[in-house]
Amino acid sequence: MKRLVTIPLLASVAALPLLLVAARGRPAPERAPAAAQEAEINPVVRDCNTTLPPATVTRAIATGGLPCAVAADSPFTLARLQVAFDFNSWLTFVALNAPSSGAASTGTAASGAVPAADAPSVWEGWQDLFSLIMPDGSPPPPFGEAVPVPAICRNVGSGEVMQMISKTPVTPVVSVSGQPLRSGPLIDQNGHYARYQILVNRPMYDYIVANRLYSRIGQAHFKRNVTFPMGQVDSGTVGRVGAIVIKAAWKVLDPKDPNDAPSRFHVMHARIYTPPSEGVTASCRPGTLGLVGLHIVHKTRFEPQWNWATFEHVDNVPTAAETAAEMPARHYNFYRQGCSARNCPPNAQPPRPWDATRDPFPHGFHSQIVRTTTYPPEATASADTWNAQFHAALAGTVWTNYRLVTTQWPTNPTSAKDPNGMPFPLLAANTTMESYVQGNVLNASSSCMACHGNATTVNGRPSDFSFILERAH
């Protein structure tokens, strides 16, 4: 029996192994906005991808378009559900990385579109955080339009203005701004700062604008709970996309380094900008960036805590087990083989000051990142399976250089004990974005849902698992 996003409840995710109990029906849906507002903000689409996990992924299946929700079929076990969520994550990754021409406004990609290495992806045409939350609290520009380029960058190359040096959107002196775990810049093997973006799709943008949540004044007048639009399938392939957030990590490709060959990355030509701050003079330079990390966060009707998929470039880092073994010599983006723990302490934040205008980082420093978060067997087996299947289906494209790390999802969305929906896996970390908070200790290591469950508006009201609204001025 095929069901779309009908998720059974789990007895407990506090300890492993997890015991799956009988499904007790669908969780009660959230209160939807008024019909007219829903139709305008989260319009009906007729091309939801509802493909169930197949035995073999073909090129046609891999490029079948964007799912509006997760498709799963019985029997519902933890392993089968993880397989469904991870398959959904890969379909979403491929669809959103398809060329953006004509698709940016809806967040969908035409079925059969094959992602290209150097063509702007669908999600790159979405609304960037710095063109959504304006410094004076004014309304943002129309969807897909950026704010004017800083004066110092106007005669510097072309492309996006990239200014974040941490996934937390702050000035060159990075703070954590309400997010409870350590953040900080990531420095590659050539001493360059990684750069980051946060973008939202059209339904999420429209919800924020319609309710004036882009400003402190607007949030003060908003008396309801923030409830972003939800993805769902109504009938057949007809449904709604819902809110999607992208967090992207990019590496500066050094033309002097053969390991930074653009052919191994999805690339962006950009203006690398460091805004002025205390003790830091603004700078801007052209650069080619390679994608090294991607969070895709999708809110769906039966996953009100959102689905959290995270992908990385295959060359990013080794695992802790690999570093303890005799590894074949190879290049990593954020790890240097043969460097002792004394000289290259693993997963240590760079020494301050964090001044991105000083490039490369002084004294030859580079980050020494090791993957330390481990995952339950169900999650590991599922990610490994789909990585192999999608790599085979996408052979000959740059996307075989990217891998799904995991998908975190709520096992019990209506849990009375856990407003985060009892996530599985309990922990999840992308080495380019949670570099310094990896591990396997609850409440001390990275968990997307546990962290974002703390998100609020500027006046302290829950903000539906998004820290974006805390940035309002």
N, C-alpha and C positions, 0 to 999 in steps of 0.2 A: 504494500500500500504506500503510495506516494503522498507525502504531506510537505507543505511548504512551511518552514520555520515552526513546526510543532515539536516542541522540545520536552522530553520527559524530565522529571525532577530527580535530583540526586539526593541520597540520604545525607551525605556529608562530604565536604571537600576539605575538611580540616586535617585529615590524615589520609595516607595512601596505603593500600589500594582503595579506590573508591568503589562503593557499592551502588549499582544502579537499581532503582526501585521502579515500580510500575508507573507509567505515565498517568497523570491525574487530570488530563485535559489541558487545554490551552490556558495560559495565564491571561488574566483580565487585561484587555487593551487599555492603553492610556486614554485619557480624555482628549479627544481630537479637537482642533480649532473649529470655529464655525465653518460650515460647508463652503461658503463663498471664499473665505480666507484660505481654506485647505486647497481648493481648486486652483487658486492663484499662486500660492506659495509652493505647493507640492503637486504639480499637475500630473494627470494621468499620462502614462507612456504605454505604448502597445508592443514593445519589444523587450520585455523582461526576459532574461535568460533563465529558464527553469530546468536546465539539464541536470539530471541526477548523476552522481559519481559513476563513471563508466569503468569497465574492466580495462580498457585501453584508451588513452587520450590521443586523438588524431589532431592534425592541424586545424580541421574544421571545428572540432569540439573546443580546442584551446582558444580559438578566435570567435567563439559563438556570441559574444556580446556581454553586456553588463547584467549581472543578476540584481534584481530588486530585493531579494530575500534569499535565505539559505534553503536549498531543497534537500530533503532527507527522506528516506523511506524506512519502514519497519523491517526487521525488529530493531528497536531503539536500544542500543547499548552505548556505553561510553566511547568505545573504540570506533563504532560506526558513525557516531555523531561527530567525533573529531575528524574523521575522514571527510564528512560532508562539509564541515566548516573550512577545512584546509583546501578542499577542492574549490569551494566558493571563493576563497582568498586568491587562489591562482587565477580563476576566471576573471575576477575583479582586477587583479594586477595587469593582466594582458589587455583587458578592455580599456582601462584608464591610461595605459601606455600606448594605445593606438594613436596615430597622427590626429591632431586636434581639429583639422579643417572641417568646419561646419558642425562640430559636435560639442564645442565647449559650453554652449548655453544650456544644454540639458544634462550634461555629464554622461552621456552615452556615447558608444562608439558603434559604428556600423558593423553588423555581423560579417565576419570574414576578414576584417581589417587586420593586417599584420603589423605589429609595432616596428618602427624604424629606429635605428640607433641615434641618428642626429636630427630627427624631425621633432618639433615640440609635441609633447604628449597632451592628451585631453586635459589632464589635471593641471598642466602648466598654464592653461588659459583661464583657470579659476581665479577667485579673488584672494590675493595675497593679504596677509595680516596687516601689513603697513598701508594697504589701500582699502582696508575695511574699518579699522579703528584709528580714527584721525587724531592727531595730537591736540586739536582744539575742540574736539567733540562734535565736529560738523558731520553732516551726512557723507557717506563715502561716494566715490564716483560710480557711474554705472558698472554693472557686473562685467568683469573681464578687463576693465580699464585701470591702469595704474595712476598713482599720483604723479605730478611732474617730477622729472629726474632732478636730483640735487645739482646745484649749479656746478659743483666741482666735477661732476660726471658727464656733463653735457657734451663735451668734446672728447670723451674717452670711449672709444669702441662703440658697441651697440649691445642690445639685449637687456635682460633683466638686471635690476640693481640688487645685488646680494649683499646683505649687511649683517645678518645674524651670525654670531660665532658660537652659538649654543642653541639647542632647541628651545631654550627659554628666551623670549624676545626682549633683549635688554641692550644697553649700551656696551661698549667694549669692556667695561668693568662688570663682569657677569654677576648677577644675583639670582636667587631662585624664585623670587616674586610669588610667594604663596605655595609653590610646589614643594612638598615636604622632603624630597630627597636631593642629594648633592647633584649639582650640574656643573658645567664648566666646559671650556673649549677642548677640542680634540686636534692634535698636531700630527700631521702625516710624516712619513719618513724623510721628506725633503724640507721639513720645518714649516710647512704652510698650514694655516688654520683651515679646518673644515668649515663650510658655510651651510646655513640651514634656511628652510622656508616652512611656513605654515600657510595652507590655503584651504578655502572652503568652497563647496559646490554651490550651484544656483539656489536650490531649495533652502540651504542653511543661510546663505547671504540674504535671500528675500525675507526669511523669518526675522533675522536681526534688524534689517532695515524697516520692515513693516511695523515692528514693535519698538523701534528707536532704541534698541539695546546697544548701539554703538557709542552711546554717551552716558555719562553719569546721570545727567538730568533725565534722559529717557528711561534709564533703569530705575530711577527713583519713582517715576510715575507708573511703572509696570508692576501691577499688584498680584499677578498670577505667578505660578511657578513656570520657569523656563522649560518648554517642552518642544524640542526641535522636531521637524517633520520626520516621519518614519517611513522606511522602505517597506513595501508589502506587495504581494501578488493578489489581485482581486479575482481574476478568472482567466484561465489559459495563460497567455503571456501579457495580459493587461494588468497594470499595477502602477505603483509610484516608486520613485527612486529613493526619496528620503534624503536626510543630511549625511554628507560624507566630509570628513576632514583628512587632509594629507599633511604629513610631516616628512620633509625630505632632507637628507643629508648629502652634501656634495663635496667632492675632493677637487682641489685645484690640480689640474694636470700640468705637470712640469715638462716643458718641451725638451729639456735636457735629459730626462729620465726615460729610457726605453720601456720601463715597466708601466709608464703612464700613457701608453699608446691609446689614443682616442678610440681605436677600433674595439677595445675591450670594455667600453663603457657606453651607457646612454649619456650623451653630452649636451651641454648647454654653453652657449657663448654669452658671457655676461660682463657686467661692470661690477667689480669687486670693491665695495664701498665700506669705509669705516667712518661712521659719523663722529663729529667732535664731542668730546666730553672733558671732564676735568683732567688736565695733564696730557690730553690726546688731541692732536691736530687732525682734522679730517683728511682722508686720502681716498683716491679712486684710481683704479687701474683696470685695464681689460684682462680677461682671462677665459680660458676654456675649462669648464668644470665637468667632472664625471660623477654620475649618481652612484652613491655607495650605500645608502640606506633609505628605506621608505616604510613609514607607518601608513596604513590605510584603515580608517576608523569609520564604520558604517552603522548608523542607527536604523534598526528594523523593528517592526511591530512586536515581534515576540522576543527580541533582544533589546529591551529598553535601556540596558546598560551598555549597548553598542557591541559590535564585533570588532576585535582588535587584531588585525593582521600585520605582521612585520616581516620585511624582506631586507636582505643584504647582498652586497657584492661578494662573490665567492672568494675573492682575494683579501678580504678585510683582515681577519685575525685567525690564529689557531685556537683550538680548545685547550683547556688546562691539561687534559689527558695527552694531547699531542705534544705539548711543551715538555711533559715529563718523559715522553718516549724519545726514541731516536728518530727525529723527523728528517725526511729528505730535504735537501736544501731547496728553498723556494722563496719567492718574494711575497710579502704581505703589505697591504696599504698602511696598517697601523701597528705593526709589530716587526722587530728586527731580530732575526735569528743570530745567536752567538753573543748577544749582549747580556752580561750578567745581571742578576737581580739587584746587585748593588749599584751598578751604573744605569740600569734601566728598570726601576721598580715597577712591577706590573700593576696596571689599572690605577696609577697615581695621577692626580690632577697636575697640570703644569704649574711650575713655580710662578708666583705673581711677580710683577704685574702682568695682566693679560691685555696687552696692547697690540691689536691686530695690525697696526701700522708698521710694526717692527717685524718685517718679513724677509727672510726666514726667522723663526723664533731664536732668540739669543742663545749663545753657547752650545749650539748644535742639538738642542733638546728636540726629542720626538716622543710621542706617546707610545707606550708599550702596553697594548691592550690584549688581554687574553679572555676568551669566552669562558666564563665560570658558571653561568646558570645552566643547570641541567633540567631535563624535562622527563615526565613520566613516560613509560614505554609506549603507551597509546599515542602520545603526541609525537614522540620521536619517530616511530614507525610510519605514522601518517605523513609527516612532513617529508621524510626520506622518499616515500613512495611517490608522492605527487611531484617532488623536485625532479626525480628521474623521469617520470612520465611527461611532464611539461617540457623538460629539456630535450627529450627525444622528439616531441611534436614540434618544437620551435628550433630544431637543428638548423644551423646556418645563420641564425640571428644573434644579435648581441645579448638577447634575454636569457640565453643559456648560461650567462655569467652572473645570474642572480638566483638566489635561493630563498624559499620561505623558511624562516626560523620557526615560527609557530603562529597559531591563531588562538587568542584568548577569548572566551565567550561565557555567558552566564548560564550555569546549569539549572538554576532555580530563580528565574527572574522575579518571582513574587515572594521570595523568602522573607519571613517575618523577622528572622534573626540577622540577616545580612543584606543591607540595601544594595550592596554591590552584586547581588545575584549569585553568590557562591561560585566564583570564577574557576574555570579550568582552562589550561593549567593554572595552578595557584600563582606562579611567577612567570614573567615574560620580560625579556630584555633584548634590545637591539644594541650591538656593541658600538654603533656610531652615535647613539642618542642616550643610552643609559650606561655609558662607558664606565662610570665610577660608582654605580649602584647595582651592579650585577651580584649574583650570589644565590644562595639557597636558604636564606633566613627570613622568615615571615616578618613583615613590618620593617625590615631593614634593607631588603632587596627589592628590585624593581618588580612591580605589578601594575600594569597599565590601569586596570579597573579600580584597584584599591587606591592608587594615587589620584586618579581623576574623579573618584567618588568624593573627594574633598573640595572639588572645584566650586566656586561661588561667584556671584556677581560682586560688584564693588561694595554693595551694602550687605553682603553676607548671606544672601539667599542662594540656595542650591542652583547651579547653572547647568544642570543636565550633562555632567561629565565633561564639560569643556572649560578650560582656563581662559579661553579667548576673551570672555566678557570682563574678566578682571583687569584687562588692559585699558578699559574705557577712561576717557578724560572728560 
